[in-house]
Amino acid sequence: MYNSQDLAYRIKTIAKSKNIPTGTMLKECGVGKNSLSSMQSTGHYPRVDKLIKIADYLDCSIDYLLGRTDIVSINKTENN
């Protein structure tokens, strides 16, 4: 099973590595400002649609955020 504390840690870590303030990211993704704290203290998980927005904002995969892979970046290809 996935650990919400690890999820919060990965979100914070990748945001920090990209110099993205977590408050700004959460607001722009439509996620409450206390969501990361809730993940760490109560085991709260964001809804899937919010998790997708966070992953897209951070340009990483949901699998990375959930700890299913250690590969941060995702390969995007353009269809011509």
Backbone hydrogen bonds, N-H to C=O, Kabsch-Sander energy under -0.5 kcal/mol:
donor,donor_aa,acceptor,acceptor_aa,energy
4,S,2,Y,-0.6
7,L,3,N,-2.0
8,A,4,S,-2.4
9,Y,5,Q,-2.2
10,R,6,D,-2.7
11,I,7,L,-2.3
12,K,8,A,-2.6
13,T,9,Y,-2.8
14,I,10,R,-2.5
15,A,11,I,-2.1
16,K,12,K,-2.5
17,S,13,T,-2.3
18,K,14,I,-1.2
19,N,16,K,-1.6
20,I,15,A,-3.0
25,M,21,P,-2.3
26,L,22,T,-2.9
27,K,23,G,-2.2
28,E,24,T,-2.6
29,C,25,M,-1.6
30,G,27,K,-1.3
31,V,26,L,-3.2
35,S,32,G,-1.8
38,S,34,N,-2.4
39,M,35,S,-2.4
40,Q,36,L,-1.9
41,S,37,S,-2.6
42,T,38,S,-2.3
43,G,38,S,-0.8
43,G,39,M,-0.6
44,H,38,S,-1.5
51,L,47,R,-2.3
52,I,48,V,-2.4
53,K,49,D,-1.6
54,I,50,K,-2.4
55,A,51,L,-2.5
56,D,52,I,-2.7
57,Y,53,K,-2.6
58,L,54,I,-2.5
59,D,55,A,-0.6
59,D,56,D,-0.8
60,C,55,A,-2.5
61,S,72,V,-0.9
65,L,61,S,-1.8
66,L,62,I,-2.5
67,G,63,D,-0.5
67,G,64,Y,-1.2
68,R,63,D,-2.7
69,T,63,D,-0.9
72,V,70,D,-0.7
76,K,74,I,-0.7
80,N,78,E,-0.6
